[in-house]
Amino acid sequence: MALHDADHLVVGIDLGMTRTGVAYSWNRRPFKTIHSWPGGPDRLPTARDDKVPTTLMYRDGDLQGGGDLQQWGFGCDYEQPRVEWFKRYLDPQVLRRFQDARPDRAYSSEAISRFYKDYLTSLYDHLKWVLRSQSGDWRRATVEFLFSVPSTFKSPAISEKYLGYIRDAGFGQGGPNHSVEISLTEPEAAAVYTVTESARGYQPNEVLMVVDAGGGTTDLCVLEMTGTSEQPTFNEMLPVTGVDVGATNIDAAFQRLVIDRMDRAGLDVSDNPDWKMVNSAEYEVQKCNFGQPSSQVPFISIRVPTLANNYDNDAFGIRKGRMLFTRDDFRALFDPQIISIEREIRAHLDSFGRIHSQKQVNYLVLCGGLGSSAYVRAELAQRLTAGSRHPRARRLEILVSDDPQLAVMKGLVIDRLRKIETGQPVLRIRRARVSYGILSAVPYDPKIHDGEDIVTDPVDGRQYANNMIKWIIKKGEKIIPNNLIDLHRWTSAYNPGETVRIKKDQIVISHAEEYELPESLNDNNVEHLCEITSDFSRVRDSDLKPVHKPRPWHKLRGELYYLLEYHVKVLLGPADIQFQLWFRGRRYEDEDQSLSLLWIEDTTSDAELRQRRLRRIRGRHAMANLR
């Protein structure tokens, strides 16, 4: 393909817990997937795989990223220690729970940062080599890199950190027209692929629940079909949600089962036989095929690499160096995950029924690696359609998406191509995943503000309760993509000639339902998201509103001061939030870089966090700045 000025490359990247996939499209042509990946000495150059393992291997078996990176993806030796399953720990709360539960094995936050940067850098270098070899002048092309995040990453601060790692790896830096974006959550991207590429042909007003069950998380999206059969679109009916349920939990349970048997048999486990077995091709095949008609055998046999081929121990199910597992053994690995997925589906149906009491969910569509399991589909069908049917899903039909393991990366590309073609995304209306609020002050009422931070306004002399929350965007509200939302109008008072006009305003979020939203920073279920710093030092007094204080009896008029009025507006994305500063009816930072953000990362306990918030904020908000 000859390169020309109009060349446009769209790349969708699904960085998964266990494997990472990439789809792409040149110049709006049918999308393709990356099949060729680098590997170790035993991997053939002609080997083709839809995804590459999300793994890293450091020198001397270091598992904290302190040494030199040796290999990534298929290049990692499955007989040697390697870093894997690190994706979910980008969420600081999940990482902290891991550190509290397993301090001997948990990663540090510095290690997680190193893993993300090393893996993304290796991925970018390979993609650049593959895609540039197809097309020629990499720098001249318009290249859009589109990423997704799981719905369990609920705070925009996590997405902002992820974007930083992506850019540090080189994405978006290869040319003047290269860019990066977190364009959709994983269940949204899977839903886009499901409704646009399915042979089923969903009709307008039909309601689907898309369940993306992957390696680390299970994400859910409830959508109503709109548009036409030729140009399908959809609206979200509930906020996307997810739980930490996935195939890696099955793997971890399998490892525990192996260790338990070998311990009880008095066998040496110091050479990590469980880890080698769970990463073997034999185990992967048996896990993926479990539940299919062709896999109906009485025993599943997997080689124990640390045992001799002639070793037998019938008491613990070991014959000729192979460990035998019954179908019930494998059911016990899968069933806890299926129970958790069913529980989340029913909870989502409950929420759907409270809001849309006259509608029914017609289809449940499974995506992702775990979602493609024949056993998972059969069990969910038994539990949801043959057993106790939910009143909001009385005629539910359970389907599996086409290419279920590739739905996310393909959905990212399809959505962007639709925007280029029609100017509109496939997903027309989203639902806010969290509530967004601002810290403000309200007139003090001793009946309801006991224990709050009370301050006196230097202008009017009245008392106010500080650090109260005004909720602007509430969880579940409709969000139209690319529509600006006016977050708040702030007013600040300044004396004549006062040239330093820097405002600091606090944004908070809550995952609570609307009826449980906290009223104060002292309450539970509130997180400090970021601090917005607005610099109006270049604004002249003549651009402000002159106001006089109340006139004393012995003066003709009160003292002069100026009011600065400005707005903060936001673009709320699927996983991120962008702030804009508006003054006198136009975007102020277009002329002057006057707005900056400090993202607040929650890395302490709730009690410590609350005290840190109060120490940070108390005394910094004069009432004229918060009115």
Beta strands, then each sheet from edge to edge (+ up, - down):
strand 1: 8-15
strand 2: 19-26
strand 3: 32-33
strand 4: 51-53
strand 5: 56-58
strand 6: 69-72
strand 7: 142-149
strand 8: 178-185
strand 9: 207-213
strand 10: 218-227
strand 11: 232-236
strand 12: 241-243
strand 13: 299-303
strand 14: 318-319
strand 15: 322-326
strand 16: 363-367
strand 17: 397-400
strand 18: 427-431
strand 19: 435-443
strand 20: 453-456
strand 21: 463-473
strand 22: 478-479
strand 23: 485-494
strand 24: 502-510
strand 25: 527-535
strand 26: 545-548
strand 27: 560-572
strand 28: 577-583
strand 29: 586-587
strand 30: 595-599
sheet 1: 3+ 2- 1+ 7+ 8+
sheet 2: 3+ 2- 4+
sheet 3: 5+ 6-
sheet 4: 12+ 10- 9+ 16+ 17+
sheet 5: 12+ 10- 11+ 18+ 22-
sheet 6: 13+ 15- 14+
sheet 7: 20+ 21- 19+ 24- 25+ 30-
sheet 8: 23+ 27- 26+
sheet 9: 23+ 27- 28+ 29-
end
